[in-house]
Amino acid sequence: MRKLPAVLPEIIFGTSDSAESRRIGRLVAAGRLRQLGPRVYTSNLVEEPARIVARNAFQIAGHLFPGAVVGYRTAIEAAPAKDGSFFLTYKYQRNVRFPGVTFKLVGGPGPLPGDTQLMGVHIASRPRALLENLTPSRARGGVARTLSRDELEEHLDKLLRAQGPDALNRYRDEARALAPQLGLEREFRDLDDLIGTLLGSRSERRASPLIQARIGRDGYDPNCLERVQILFAHLRAQPMPAIRLQPGDPATLAFFEAYFSNFIEGIEFDVDEARAIVFNGYSSAARPADGRDVLATYRLTIQPPKAASLCRTTDEFIEILRATHALLMAARPDKRPGEFKTMRNRIGQTLFVEPALVQGTLRRGHELIRAADDPFARALLVQFLVSDVHPFEDGNGRISRIMMRAELNRGDLQAIMVPNVYREDYFTALRALTRNDNAIPLVRTMHFAQQVAAAIDFSSYERAKAQLQTCNAFERPSPDIKLELPRAA
């Protein structure tokens, strides 16, 4: 008797070959396979069949319906719908049911230019999927094969935020060429109006509240706002112990805070040279603009702007931000001091809020800051909001920490410094919230930095510098060197 294989793939397909059919039969009889549906078997005997089918839906569709085009809502969602519907354009209409997934075949054209081959099927190009999702459809015993109008508009808004206006214009041009081949000229006119509305080149009366907000002054980035809400909820549910401002020389504390704030942004001076710039009028001949940045940051730290939570209106908050940026960047006219960005900024893989949505996002975030009843929470909220929006071309990190200082001052709490050695911990904590919706690392990171600052004797420059050295504060980031509480200097 032929020996059964030791390792089997998760999905096995039946064929018309009699020898293969007998082999599959032996595997089923031996308890090595179970049937999921017509001519489809699995070696996974542990998970629920519905989970197995959903995970392998593209592969199953490619075997059963070769050359079909994954379309309509499935082409955008790239997975079975919430009721298990998986829509494909094919040469005939039929519903084929499997555990948890129903393959719903819709008659229509096969693959067209731009459609991408995937596991035996093709997935509709973005322009084709947009056109298909504007066709009339009704739900009959399940979800409709198209996204709702609001869902489609939200998808277009996400595309615009993620890929920019050039991508939407490109999709529109490609959809214009595809529409006659699909018989969807009317749907193209609808898509043309929607994209034109999103890009601000025309008015579409039927636009959803999301798009209407986008094209008004209160257009906002919902993803950014959701992250600020996550931080708000975490701080409200798990308030941190208050660390009161410790006695010391305010000028010394503000100096080191401003020094570190510039250093982590790449404006690096020896600490004694920075002290001479701030207190002795020294000017670096080689780097005069960097020196003025250090001085401007110090002045805004020792005498910060009005706290965001004290601004009675969102307009006042916006003006405070602009005025603070104008003072910080006064030595760099090429960075447009006091003016919001005109181009979307990026750091690594992180794309920040696009220019058209900056003010609306800041306005909605300001409401959450004012709603917070704890000064530490307000400080972190304004710091993260400004950092995550990145409203200016440059200086955003320093502005975010200056606004944080203003909130801590209002609550009589200890200032928070981010020393050189703590730079990567700080940025990693920000990324945890920005990319993974996890607020815990940011809260813990900033609270520990506040603990360290509270333990430093800022009664004089010399004493503070010596204690900061015992904390490793001046070291460059390294896996082997961490920020520590100070030892006796």
Secondary structure, DSSP 4 states (H G I P E B T S, - for coil): -PPPPSS--SEEE--S-HHHHHHHHHHHHTTS-EEEETTEEES--SS-HHHHHHHTHHHHHHHHSTT-EE-HHHHHH-S--TT-EEEEEESS-EEEEETTEEEEEEE-----TT-EEETTEEE--HHHHHHHTTS----SSS--SS--HHHHHHHHHHHHHHH-HHHHHHHHHHHHHHHHHHT-HHHHHHHHHHHHHHTTSS--TT--HHHHHHHSTT---HHHHHHHHHHHHHHHHSPPPP-BPPSS-HHHHHHHHHHHHHHTTT----HHHHHHHHHS----SS-HHHHHHHHHHHHHHHS----GGG-SSHHHHHHHHHHHHHHHTTT-GGG-TT---SS--EETTEE---GGGHHHHHHHHHHHHHH--SHHHHHHHHHHHHHHH--SSS-HHHHHHHHHHHHHHHTTBPP----GGGHHHHHHHHHHHHHH---HHHHHHHHHHHHHHHHS--SSHHHHHHHHHHTTTTSPPBTTB---PPPP-
